[in-house]
C-alpha cells in the first residue's frame, strides 16, 4: 500500500514516503505525513502535517527549506500544518491521511 502512496503534480510523480523521510530527518520532527491538496491545473500539490518533538521549535519556512535542500522543487510541500498530538492512525498504525487532508480544504461559502 505504501508504494501506491503517490501524488501526481503536473505529470510528475511524488512518492509521499520520500518527502516524509526527509521531514523525519529534521531534528525537530516526531511524526510527519504528506497529503495531496487539489490544484486546478496541476492536479495535486504536496502538503505536510507534522508533529514536533517535545520542546522542539521550527517554522513552516524552515521545514520547506529543509525539504528543498534534499529534493526537487516540485516535491517541496506548498504548506505545512502543525499537529499538536500524535497523528491519527487506524488499528494497524497507518496514518489516516483522509483525516489530515481536511486541514487543507477551503471552507465552503456560507
C-alpha positions in Angstrom: 0.0 0.0 0.0 2.9 2.4 0.7 4.1 2.1 -2.9 0.7 3.4 -4.1 1.0 6.4 -1.7 1.8 8.8 -4.5 0.7 12.2 -5.8 0.8 13.4 -9.4 1.7 17.1 -9.7 1.6 18.4 -13.3 2.7 15.0 -14.6 5.4 14.5 -12.1 5.2 11.6 -9.6 5.8 12.5 -5.9 6.1 9.5 -3.6 4.9 10.6 -0.2 7.3 8.4 1.7 10.2 10.1 0.0 9.2 13.5 1.3 8.1 12.1 4.7 11.6 10.6 5.1 13.3 13.9 4.5 11.0 15.5 7.1 11.8 12.8 9.6 15.5 13.6 9.1 14.9 17.0 10.6 15.8 17.0 14.3 12.5 18.7 15.4 10.1 16.3 13.7 8.5 13.4 15.6 5.8 12.5 13.1 5.1 13.5 9.5 2.6 12.9 6.7 2.3 14.2 3.2 -1.2 14.6 1.7 -2.3 15.8 -1.7 -4.1 19.2 -2.0 -6.2 19.6 -5.1 -4.9 22.2 -7.6 -6.9 23.4 -10.6 -4.2 23.0 -13.2 -1.5 20.8 -11.7 -3.9 18.1 -10.3 -2.4 17.9 -6.8 0.3 19.5 -4.8 2.0 18.1 -1.7 1.2 19.5 1.8 2.7 18.3 5.1 1.3 17.7 8.5 3.9 17.3 11.2 4.1 16.7 15.0 7.1 18.3 16.7 9.2 16.5 19.3 8.6 17.9 22.9 10.3 21.2 23.3 11.3 21.5 19.7 10.6 24.6 17.6 10.7 25.0 13.9 8.8 27.2 11.4 7.0 26.2 8.2 9.6 28.1 6.2 12.5 26.2 7.8 10.8 22.8 7.1 10.1 23.7 3.5 13.8 24.9 3.1 15.0 21.6 4.6 13.0 19.6 2.1 14.2 21.9 -0.7 17.8 21.1 0.2 17.3 17.4 -0.4 14.6 17.0 -3.0 13.5 18.6 -6.3 11.5 21.8 -6.0 8.2 20.2 -7.2 8.4 17.8 -4.2 8.5 20.6 -1.6 5.3 20.9 0.4 3.3 24.0 -0.5 2.1 24.2 3.1 3.0 22.7 6.5 0.4 22.4 9.3 1.5 21.6 12.8 -0.5 18.9 14.7 -0.1 19.1 18.4 -0.7 15.4 19.2 0.1 12.1 17.6 -1.1 11.9 14.0 -4.4 10.0 13.7 -3.9 6.3 12.9 -6.0 3.2 12.3 -5.8 0.0 14.3 -2.9 -1.2 12.1 -0.9 2.0 12.8 -1.4 3.5 9.3 -1.8 7.3 9.3 -5.3 8.4 8.4 -4.4 10.8 5.6 -8.0 11.4 4.6 -8.5 13.0 8.1 -5.4 15.2 7.6 -6.5 16.3 4.1 -9.4 18.1 5.7 -7.0 20.5 7.3 -6.2 21.9 3.8 -9.8 22.1 2.5 -11.1 25.6 1.9 -14.2 26.3 3.9 -17.5 26.3 1.9 -19.1 29.7 1.4 -21.9 30.3 3.8 
